[in-house]
Amino acid sequence: MDMPIQKALAEGVLKILRPLARVLLSHGMACGTFTELARRAFVDAAFEQLRREGHRPTVSSVSALTGLSRKETARLRDAAPEEDASSQQRYSRAIRVISGWVSDPAYLDHDGQPAALPMEGEFGSFHALVRDYSGDITPGAMLQILQASGNVELVDGRPNLKTRAYIPTATPLERIGILGTDVAELVETIGHNLEAAPVDRFFQRKVSNYSIPPDALPAFREHSNQQSQALLESYNAWLMRHQVDASEDPDQPPCYVAVGIYYHEDFSREGQS
């Protein structure tokens, strides 16, 4: 075993787990529950790794790979994960509705901005927008979701898009769902880049500075919000132009792709260089 790598991994894992532990503790999750979930994650990952390597995964092989007993491995393999599918559906479809609103010409005004939409109508209405982009969520339910998140307000009875970034504010389950989805995607990207050849690595960059005065942070936060939102909208417009229906080519199903941007402040690192 390469001890320097194991030490670096241990240090990296602790950096991930400390902020995660703060989130879990603040929401009432005990260490024992987290330990059980960690064991299940190791078993799930081991089964997946063996399949990816072309092996037939068994309880014995997964037990050997993870260090867990065969009995424990079998128990964890059969444990059904608890997921809030309805919450994730609301989250993803709200994003799709806003994406259509800011990029589809049918829902833009003469200046190319998201229009204040009539509530009803076959074309160019809020009902049509929800029909085109949210699947089976009703217009009334979608309006409630977007109003609760602060994205939409009614002006003279017309839904008006106030902000283009969908961040649930009144739906704790959806906000917690972001923790699982977005952090997982970042970790998977970093994991891919650790093993992939340079030409196959995914883009992974950040900018940081330890010498910014605190009174300058609000201005930079606003600047970064505006620039990041504009970039994400550019990406979204490209994706909307190239998306396909899953039924168009059953032999070549569409792929999922995501680009994320985050902002972070940390006063505890003051004075580092």
Short mmCIF file of the C-alpha atoms (twelve columns), coordinates in Angstrom:
data_MODEL
# 
_entry.id   MODEL 
# 
loop_
_atom_site.group_PDB 
_atom_site.id 
_atom_site.type_symbol 
_atom_site.label_atom_id 
_atom_site.label_alt_id 
_atom_site.label_comp_id 
_atom_site.label_asym_id 
_atom_site.label_seq_id 
_atom_site.Cartn_x 
_atom_site.Cartn_y 
_atom_site.Cartn_z 
_atom_site.pdbx_PDB_model_num 
ATOM 1   C CA . MET A 1   0.000   0.000   0.000   1 
ATOM 2   C CA . ASP A 2   1.332   3.448   -0.951  1 
ATOM 3   C CA . MET A 3   1.423   5.187   2.436   1 
ATOM 4   C CA . PRO A 4   1.912   8.776   1.118   1 
ATOM 5   C CA . ILE A 5   -1.176  8.357   -1.057  1 
ATOM 6   C CA . GLN A 6   -3.161  6.892   1.845   1 
ATOM 7   C CA . LYS A 7   -2.105  9.797   4.063   1 
ATOM 8   C CA . ALA A 8   -3.094  12.313  1.392   1 
ATOM 9   C CA . LEU A 9   -6.436  10.533  0.935   1 
ATOM 10  C CA . ALA A 10  -7.057  10.591  4.690   1 
ATOM 11  C CA . GLU A 11  -6.340  14.311  4.845   1 
ATOM 12  C CA . GLY A 12  -8.571  14.949  1.833   1 
ATOM 13  C CA . VAL A 13  -11.428 12.899  3.274   1 
ATOM 14  C CA . LEU A 14  -11.264 14.826  6.551   1 
ATOM 15  C CA . LYS A 15  -11.490 18.108  4.634   1 
ATOM 16  C CA . ILE A 16  -14.646 16.803  2.960   1 
ATOM 17  C CA . LEU A 17  -16.148 15.323  6.118   1 
ATOM 18  C CA . ARG A 18  -15.711 18.269  8.480   1 
ATOM 19  C CA . PRO A 19  -18.130 20.625  6.661   1 
ATOM 20  C CA . LEU A 20  -20.385 17.657  5.902   1 
ATOM 21  C CA . ALA A 21  -20.424 16.712  9.584   1 
ATOM 22  C CA . ARG A 22  -21.443 20.271  10.482  1 
ATOM 23  C CA . VAL A 23  -24.380 20.041  8.065   1 
ATOM 24  C CA . LEU A 24  -25.410 16.618  9.375   1 
ATOM 25  C CA . LEU A 25  -25.173 17.635  13.023  1 
ATOM 26  C CA . SER A 26  -27.211 20.785  12.399  1 
ATOM 27  C CA . HIS A 27  -29.962 18.617  10.895  1 
ATOM 28  C CA . GLY A 28  -29.957 16.010  13.641  1 
ATOM 29  C CA . MET A 29  -28.076 13.106  12.053  1 
ATOM 30  C CA . ALA A 30  -26.116 11.031  14.573  1 
ATOM 31  C CA . CYS A 31  -22.693 9.538   13.884  1 
ATOM 32  C CA . GLY A 32  -24.106 6.005   13.931  1 
ATOM 33  C CA . THR A 33  -26.517 6.813   11.106  1 
ATOM 34  C CA . PHE A 34  -23.701 8.321   9.050   1 
ATOM 35  C CA . THR A 35  -21.510 5.268   9.681   1 
ATOM 36  C CA . GLU A 36  -24.272 2.985   8.417   1 
ATOM 37  C CA . LEU A 37  -24.645 5.104   5.284   1 
ATOM 38  C CA . ALA A 38  -20.876 5.091   4.733   1 
ATOM 39  C CA . ARG A 39  -20.810 1.301   4.908   1 
ATOM 40  C CA . ARG A 40  -23.652 1.082   2.404   1 
ATOM 41  C CA . ALA A 41  -21.842 3.493   0.081   1 
ATOM 42  C CA . PHE A 42  -18.689 1.339   0.193   1 
ATOM 43  C CA . VAL A 43  -20.687 -1.775  -0.665  1 
ATOM 44  C CA . ASP A 44  -22.530 -0.049  -3.517  1 
ATOM 45  C CA . ALA A 45  -19.254 1.344   -4.890  1 
ATOM 46  C CA . ALA A 46  -17.519 -2.025  -4.649  1 
ATOM 47  C CA . PHE A 47  -20.276 -3.805  -6.586  1 
ATOM 48  C CA . GLU A 48  -20.115 -1.061  -9.234  1 
ATOM 49  C CA . GLN A 49  -16.319 -1.178  -9.449  1 
ATOM 50  C CA . LEU A 50  -16.237 -4.935  -9.936  1 
ATOM 51  C CA . ARG A 51  -18.854 -4.723  -12.698 1 
ATOM 52  C CA . ARG A 52  -16.921 -1.922  -14.382 1 
ATOM 53  C CA . GLU A 53  -13.777 -4.055  -14.326 1 
ATOM 54  C CA . GLY A 54  -15.609 -6.915  -16.033 1 
ATOM 55  C CA . HIS A 55  -15.938 -9.162  -12.982 1 
ATOM 56  C CA . ARG A 56  -19.066 -10.799 -11.639 1 
ATOM 57  C CA . PRO A 57  -19.486 -9.183  -8.213  1 
ATOM 58  C CA . THR A 58  -20.315 -11.490 -5.351  1 
ATOM 59  C CA . VAL A 59  -20.797 -10.960 -1.643  1 
ATOM 60  C CA . SER A 60  -17.419 -12.611 -1.046  1 
ATOM 61  C CA . SER A 61  -15.542 -10.450 -3.552  1 
ATOM 62  C CA . VAL A 62  -17.154 -7.253  -2.264  1 
ATOM 63  C CA . SER A 63  -16.413 -8.324  1.302   1 
ATOM 64  C CA . ALA A 64  -12.757 -8.806  0.408   1 
ATOM 65  C CA . LEU A 65  -12.597 -5.430  -1.352  1 
ATOM 66  C CA . THR A 66  -14.272 -3.412  1.416   1 
ATOM 67  C CA . GLY A 67  -13.021 -5.263  4.482   1 
ATOM 68  C CA . LEU A 68  -16.569 -5.837  5.720   1 
ATOM 69  C CA . SER A 69  -17.804 -9.273  6.736   1 
ATOM 70  C CA . ARG A 70  -19.831 -11.300 4.241   1 
ATOM 71  C CA . LYS A 71  -22.859 -11.114 6.520   1 
ATOM 72  C CA . GLU A 72  -22.597 -7.328  6.752   1 
ATOM 73  C CA . THR A 73  -22.040 -7.023  3.019   1 
ATOM 74  C CA . ALA A 74  -25.133 -9.094  2.241   1 
ATOM 75  C CA . ARG A 75  -27.230 -7.040  4.661   1 
ATOM 76  C CA . LEU A 76  -26.090 -3.753  3.173   1 
ATOM 77  C CA . ARG A 77  -26.541 -5.014  -0.400  1 
ATOM 78  C CA . ASP A 78  -30.192 -5.746  0.349   1 
ATOM 79  C CA . ALA A 79  -30.840 -2.443  2.149   1 
ATOM 80  C CA . ALA A 80  -33.089 -0.281  0.016   1 
ATOM 81  C CA . PRO A 81  -31.898 3.327   -0.301  1 
ATOM 82  C CA . GLU A 82  -34.354 5.981   0.853   1 
ATOM 83  C CA . GLU A 83  -34.826 8.674   -1.763  1 
ATOM 84  C CA . ASP A 84  -37.272 11.528  -2.089  1 
ATOM 85  C CA . ALA A 85  -37.988 11.185  -5.805  1 
ATOM 86  C CA . SER A 86  -40.811 13.740  -5.769  1 
ATOM 87  C CA . SER A 87  -38.521 16.403  -4.295  1 
ATOM 88  C CA . GLN A 88  -35.852 15.762  -6.910  1 
ATOM 89  C CA . GLN A 89  -38.507 15.883  -9.634  1 
ATOM 90  C CA . ARG A 90  -39.735 19.275  -8.464  1 
ATOM 91  C CA . TYR A 91  -36.171 20.586  -8.361  1 
ATOM 92  C CA . SER A 92  -35.169 19.400  -11.834 1 
ATOM 93  C CA . ARG A 93  -38.424 20.472  -13.489 1 
ATOM 94  C CA . ALA A 94  -38.367 23.921  -11.938 1 
ATOM 95  C CA . ILE A 95  -34.903 24.381  -13.456 1 
ATOM 96  C CA . ARG A 96  -36.208 23.209  -16.828 1 
ATOM 97  C CA . VAL A 97  -39.110 25.668  -16.725 1 
ATOM 98  C CA . ILE A 98  -36.823 28.607  -15.919 1 
ATOM 99  C CA . SER A 99  -34.350 27.467  -18.591 1 
ATOM 100 C CA . GLY A 100 -37.114 27.453  -21.198 1 
ATOM 101 C CA . TRP A 101 -38.345 30.834  -20.011 1 
ATOM 102 C CA . VAL A 102 -34.939 32.503  -20.508 1 
ATOM 103 C CA . SER A 103 -33.959 30.796  -23.784 1 
ATOM 104 C CA . ASP A 104 -37.067 29.841  -25.788 1 
ATOM 105 C CA . PRO A 105 -38.088 32.692  -28.143 1 
ATOM 106 C CA . ALA A 106 -41.748 31.818  -27.537 1 
ATOM 107 C CA . TYR A 107 -41.399 33.142  -23.967 1 
ATOM 108 C CA . LEU A 108 -39.167 36.173  -24.551 1 
ATOM 109 C CA . ASP A 109 -40.191 39.794  -25.072 1 
ATOM 110 C CA . HIS A 110 -39.077 42.072  -27.927 1 
ATOM 111 C CA . ASP A 111 -35.798 42.798  -26.087 1 
ATOM 112 C CA . GLY A 112 -34.962 39.102  -25.779 1 
ATOM 113 C CA . GLN A 113 -35.726 39.032  -22.056 1 
ATOM 114 C CA . PRO A 114 -38.117 36.645  -20.242 1 
ATOM 115 C CA . ALA A 115 -41.588 38.025  -20.817 1 
ATOM 116 C CA . ALA A 116 -44.320 38.593  -18.252 1 
ATOM 117 C CA . LEU A 117 -46.585 35.773  -19.401 1 
ATOM 118 C CA . PRO A 118 -50.354 35.556  -19.518 1 
ATOM 119 C CA . MET A 119 -51.484 32.769  -17.255 1 
ATOM 120 C CA . GLU A 120 -53.441 30.840  -19.878 1 
ATOM 121 C CA . GLY A 121 -53.264 30.343  -23.614 1 
ATOM 122 C CA . GLU A 122 -52.199 27.702  -26.120 1 
ATOM 123 C CA . PHE A 123 -48.946 29.521  -26.984 1 
ATOM 124 C CA . GLY A 124 -46.675 31.955  -25.135 1 
ATOM 125 C CA . SER A 125 -48.451 31.565  -21.793 1 
ATOM 126 C CA . PHE A 126 -47.301 30.286  -18.414 1 
ATOM 127 C CA . HIS A 127 -49.499 27.203  -18.889 1 
ATOM 128 C CA . ALA A 128 -47.812 26.546  -22.254 1 
ATOM 129 C CA . LEU A 129 -44.356 27.043  -20.716 1 
ATOM 130 C CA . VAL A 130 -45.072 24.518  -17.979 1 
ATOM 131 C CA . ARG A 131 -46.587 22.111  -20.497 1 
ATOM 132 C CA . ASP A 132 -43.503 22.334  -22.712 1 
ATOM 133 C CA . TYR A 133 -40.854 22.061  -19.990 1 
ATOM 134 C CA . SER A 134 -42.158 20.481  -16.782 1 
ATOM 135 C CA . GLY A 135 -43.746 17.209  -17.847 1 
ATOM 136 C CA . ASP A 136 -46.692 16.268  -15.658 1 
ATOM 137 C CA . ILE A 137 -46.399 18.959  -12.953 1 
ATOM 138 C CA . THR A 138 -49.455 21.194  -13.185 1 
ATOM 139 C CA . PRO A 139 -49.127 24.951  -13.902 1 
ATOM 140 C CA . GLY A 140 -50.633 25.783  -10.500 1 
ATOM 141 C CA . ALA A 141 -48.156 23.564  -8.646  1 
ATOM 142 C CA . MET A 142 -45.218 24.935  -10.643 1 
ATOM 143 C CA . LEU A 143 -46.312 28.510  -9.969  1 
ATOM 144 C CA . GLN A 144 -46.372 27.768  -6.236  1 
ATOM 145 C CA . ILE A 145 -42.882 26.245  -6.394  1 
ATOM 146 C CA . LEU A 146 -41.426 29.228  -8.262  1 
ATOM 147 C CA . GLN A 147 -43.167 31.753  -6.027  1 
ATOM 148 C CA . ALA A 148 -41.938 29.979  -2.890  1 
ATOM 149 C CA . SER A 149 -38.350 30.064  -4.189  1 
ATOM 150 C CA . GLY A 150 -38.605 33.773  -4.982  1 
ATOM 151 C CA . ASN A 151 -38.174 33.253  -8.729  1 
ATOM 152 C CA . VAL A 152 -41.625 34.442  -9.800  1 
ATOM 153 C CA . GLU A 153 -44.038 37.155  -8.746  1 
ATOM 154 C CA . LEU A 154 -47.461 37.967  -10.130 1 
ATOM 155 C CA . VAL A 155 -47.746 41.411  -11.717 1 
ATOM 156 C CA . ASP A 156 -51.299 42.287  -12.747 1 
ATOM 157 C CA . GLY A 157 -52.093 38.570  -12.747 1 
ATOM 158 C CA . ARG A 158 -49.139 37.674  -14.989 1 
ATOM 159 C CA . PRO A 159 -46.217 35.516  -13.806 1 
ATOM 160 C CA . ASN A 160 -43.044 37.602  -14.000 1 
ATOM 161 C CA . LEU A 161 -39.568 36.029  -13.691 1 
ATOM 162 C CA . LYS A 162 -37.682 37.956  -10.974 1 
ATOM 163 C CA . THR A 163 -34.525 35.845  -10.756 1 
ATOM 164 C CA . ARG A 164 -33.139 33.182  -13.066 1 
ATOM 165 C CA . ALA A 165 -31.268 31.053  -10.532 1 
ATOM 166 C CA . TYR A 166 -33.523 28.441  -8.927  1 
ATOM 167 C CA . ILE A 167 -32.535 27.949  -5.291  1 
ATOM 168 C CA . PRO A 168 -35.306 26.489  -3.130  1 
ATOM 169 C CA . THR A 169 -35.908 28.673  -0.074  1 
ATOM 170 C CA . ALA A 170 -39.106 27.268  1.400   1 
ATOM 171 C CA . THR A 171 -38.541 23.599  0.623   1 
ATOM 172 C CA . PRO A 172 -35.906 22.100  2.965   1 
ATOM 173 C CA . LEU A 173 -35.999 18.663  1.311   1 
ATOM 174 C CA . GLU A 174 -35.049 20.155  -2.049  1 
ATOM 175 C CA . ARG A 175 -32.241 22.213  -0.530  1 
ATOM 176 C CA . ILE A 176 -30.848 19.096  1.131   1 
ATOM 177 C CA . GLY A 177 -31.186 17.302  -2.204  1 
ATOM 178 C CA . ILE A 178 -28.783 19.845  -3.702  1 
ATOM 179 C CA . LEU A 179 -26.204 18.706  -1.138  1 
ATOM 180 C CA . GLY A 180 -26.399 15.136  -2.397  1 
ATOM 181 C CA . THR A 181 -26.532 15.907  -6.111  1 
ATOM 182 C CA . ASP A 182 -24.078 18.769  -6.517  1 
ATOM 183 C CA . VAL A 183 -21.401 17.599  -4.075  1 
ATOM 184 C CA . ALA A 184 -21.550 14.121  -5.578  1 
ATOM 185 C CA . GLU A 185 -21.007 15.496  -9.080  1 
ATOM 186 C CA . LEU A 186 -17.997 17.543  -7.955  1 
ATOM 187 C CA . VAL A 187 -16.434 14.557  -6.164  1 
ATOM 188 C CA . GLU A 188 -17.044 12.335  -9.194  1 
ATOM 189 C CA . THR A 189 -15.374 14.924  -11.449 1 
ATOM 190 C CA . ILE A 190 -12.331 15.112  -9.160  1 
ATOM 191 C CA . GLY A 191 -12.204 11.311  -8.963  1 
ATOM 192 C CA . HIS A 192 -12.316 11.048  -12.746 1 
ATOM 193 C CA . ASN A 193 -9.493  13.562  -13.104 1 
ATOM 194 C CA . LEU A 194 -7.311  11.664  -10.624 1 
ATOM 195 C CA . GLU A 195 -7.311  8.631   -12.920 1 
ATOM 196 C CA . ALA A 196 -7.909  9.934   -16.456 1 
ATOM 197 C CA . ALA A 197 -5.242  10.725  -19.033 1 
ATOM 198 C CA . PRO A 198 -4.677  14.496  -19.426 1 
ATOM 199 C CA . VAL A 199 -6.584  14.623  -22.716 1 
ATOM 200 C CA . ASP A 200 -9.638  12.979  -21.097 1 
ATOM 201 C CA . ARG A 201 -9.814  15.090  -17.927 1 
ATOM 202 C CA . PHE A 202 -12.857 17.238  -17.238 1 
ATOM 203 C CA . PHE A 203 -12.552 20.968  -16.688 1 
ATOM 204 C CA . GLN A 204 -11.955 21.667  -12.987 1 
ATOM 205 C CA . ARG A 205 -10.668 25.069  -11.952 1 
ATOM 206 C CA . LYS A 206 -11.167 27.727  -9.306  1 
ATOM 207 C CA . VAL A 207 -9.812  31.135  -8.392  1 
ATOM 208 C CA . SER A 208 -9.018  32.129  -4.805  1 
ATOM 209 C CA . ASN A 209 -7.208  34.832  -2.881  1 
ATOM 210 C CA . TYR A 210 -6.304  35.019  0.810   1 
ATOM 211 C CA . SER A 211 -5.738  38.803  0.921   1 
ATOM 212 C CA . ILE A 212 -9.129  40.376  0.196   1 
ATOM 213 C CA . PRO A 213 -10.381 42.943  2.757   1 
ATOM 214 C CA . PRO A 214 -13.768 42.020  4.249   1 
ATOM 215 C CA . ASP A 215 -15.417 45.255  3.128   1 
ATOM 216 C CA . ALA A 216 -14.654 44.361  -0.516  1 
ATOM 217 C CA . LEU A 217 -16.466 41.019  -0.333  1 
ATOM 218 C CA . PRO A 218 -20.032 42.265  -0.981  1 
ATOM 219 C CA . ALA A 219 -18.951 43.922  -4.232  1 
ATOM 220 C CA . PHE A 220 -17.074 40.827  -5.392  1 
ATOM 221 C CA . ARG A 221 -19.964 38.585  -4.374  1 
ATOM 222 C CA . GLU A 222 -22.334 40.657  -6.515  1 
ATOM 223 C CA . HIS A 223 -19.834 40.728  -9.404  1 
ATOM 224 C CA . SER A 224 -19.294 36.961  -9.266  1 
ATOM 225 C CA . ASN A 225 -23.050 36.319  -9.067  1 
ATOM 226 C CA . GLN A 226 -23.693 38.360  -12.204 1 
ATOM 227 C CA . GLN A 227 -20.799 36.899  -14.193 1 
ATOM 228 C CA . SER A 228 -21.525 33.319  -13.118 1 
ATOM 229 C CA . GLN A 229 -25.233 33.592  -13.904 1 
ATOM 230 C CA . ALA A 230 -24.473 34.986  -17.361 1 
ATOM 231 C CA . LEU A 231 -22.034 32.150  -18.071 1 
ATOM 232 C CA . LEU A 232 -24.474 29.498  -16.893 1 
ATOM 233 C CA . GLU A 233 -27.223 30.966  -19.059 1 
ATOM 234 C CA . SER A 234 -24.875 30.816  -22.048 1 
ATOM 235 C CA . TYR A 235 -24.177 27.152  -21.324 1 
ATOM 236 C CA . ASN A 236 -27.871 26.457  -20.865 1 
ATOM 237 C CA . ALA A 237 -28.759 28.064  -24.196 1 
ATOM 238 C CA . TRP A 238 -26.204 25.826  -25.951 1 
ATOM 239 C CA . LEU A 239 -27.577 22.725  -24.218 1 
ATOM 240 C CA . MET A 240 -31.158 23.636  -25.102 1 
ATOM 241 C CA . ARG A 241 -30.212 23.961  -28.788 1 
ATOM 242 C CA . HIS A 242 -28.579 20.511  -28.814 1 
ATOM 243 C CA . GLN A 243 -30.899 18.453  -26.605 1 
ATOM 244 C CA . VAL A 244 -32.719 15.476  -28.120 1 
ATOM 245 C CA . ASP A 245 -35.677 13.341  -27.171 1 
ATOM 246 C CA . ALA A 246 -34.757 10.036  -25.530 1 
ATOM 247 C CA . SER A 247 -37.032 8.197   -27.960 1 
ATOM 248 C CA . GLU A 248 -35.348 9.528   -31.109 1 
ATOM 249 C CA . ASP A 249 -32.507 6.980   -31.111 1 
ATOM 250 C CA . PRO A 250 -33.041 4.034   -28.721 1 
ATOM 251 C CA . ASP A 251 -29.613 2.649   -29.601 1 
ATOM 252 C CA . GLN A 252 -27.870 5.845   -28.518 1 
ATOM 253 C CA . PRO A 253 -29.598 7.232   -25.411 1 
ATOM 254 C CA . PRO A 254 -28.842 10.852  -24.490 1 
ATOM 255 C CA . CYS A 255 -26.222 11.663  -21.865 1 
ATOM 256 C CA . TYR A 256 -26.432 13.808  -18.755 1 
ATOM 257 C CA . VAL A 257 -24.018 16.757  -18.504 1 
ATOM 258 C CA . ALA A 258 -23.671 19.483  -15.875 1 
ATOM 259 C CA . VAL A 259 -21.475 22.495  -15.168 1 
ATOM 260 C CA . GLY A 260 -21.566 23.964  -11.670 1 
ATOM 261 C CA . ILE A 261 -20.198 27.175  -10.169 1 
ATOM 262 C CA . TYR A 262 -20.011 27.925  -6.464  1 
ATOM 263 C CA . TYR A 263 -18.952 30.885  -4.323  1 
ATOM 264 C CA . HIS A 264 -17.208 30.487  -0.965  1 
ATOM 265 C CA . GLU A 265 -16.021 32.778  1.819   1 
ATOM 266 C CA . ASP A 266 -13.944 31.626  4.783   1 
ATOM 267 C CA . PHE A 267 -12.712 34.034  7.447   1 
ATOM 268 C CA . SER A 268 -10.993 31.190  9.322   1 
ATOM 269 C CA . ARG A 269 -8.194  31.158  6.698   1 
ATOM 270 C CA . GLU A 270 -7.249  34.735  7.446   1 
ATOM 271 C CA . GLY A 271 -3.525  35.392  7.093   1 
ATOM 272 C CA . GLN A 272 -2.684  32.224  5.144   1 
ATOM 273 C CA . SER A 273 -0.426  32.474  2.117   1 
# 
